[in-house]
């Protein structure tokens, strides 16, 4: 076990240091906040890769593997459904830029609903960014020791500091550049892992994967449908995604987002095969860890490295997005030094929940429910309702999120059984209510 820990520490330190040295140094605010280098914006392949890898969080592939273990292929497909968010956001942002002339999400909200709406929206996306830090670093910690152990906490803090170091160096330029490196590495590592999985057991085949699980509400369909519903609001509270929607030309951006939806979803489904293999082999616990240990030190380290890669890509994107949010979107201090200070603050605050034993999956499902009030705002973005519509819809969504957290939703309004049934129907009734609340002032006005 000592040898395993030694090599895991080696992977974290060497990979982080390598990214630090290859990351570009931002010399002006355009490079730091907008990834504009030599007046060139990211091309479609670079932007697509950045979108995919920054959304293939360590927590996402951990959840995908665990859902594959629990529900089979349906579980993997359920989590992959969240990647419909790219297509939804890509189409909406394209139309907002081409038809509305908007230069950012904050520009749209300010012009339609005023500064108060922007302030409330900024609180929501800050919560999102805050969640991304602890929910991903906890995955890294799980490979170094049991929750609460010294090695668990130490690995999280070291990993966070090392990732922060190269993010401070180049801001969004560093994030976009290293995303390309991390996407290539992720692809290679995933191929190696799947090769090991399919070659380890002759009875495990593509047919086994296709036949795993059952397409019913009791076995994962609740989560799949909930993910589809949340995809119409979820992407808009994630500045990691929306910031990339305004970097390149509208045409390049749309192409990148549509491809990211397909490629990202496929990556999640493929990674869920690890969980399906665990189910087939009778393994228990964290699927990725259990499979890695069953194959030996080499495969465990490969899985460990893929987690490091995906967590780092998410963390550096989170740091750069929070920095841009405060410095540019909220105009609190448009300078590189202020942006770097913002990164340090969110890194510290985002690590605190690690010591509070928070649940990883809840970072996605609960935050996704609390922002369902954004659905009508962006689906009907061409409408110009009274400013009150924004508040009625967003606050209604937050209330439904609170109902989900405290598990007080009426059972009479839940029309399916099984795990995540409450998540599905809270989101269904919540989106319906938010849409009515959003359009009601418009109907009254007319």
Helices and strands as residue ranges (DSSP letters): H 2-22, H 29-34, H 44-55, H 58-71, H 73-80, G 81-83, H 84-100, H 105-113, H 115-142, H 150-170, H 172-200, H 206-211, G 217-219, H 221-230, G 234-237, H 239-243, G 244-246, H 250-281, H 287-295, H 297-324, I 325-329, H 336-351, G 352-356, H 362-370, H 374-379, H 387-405, G 411-413, H 421-445
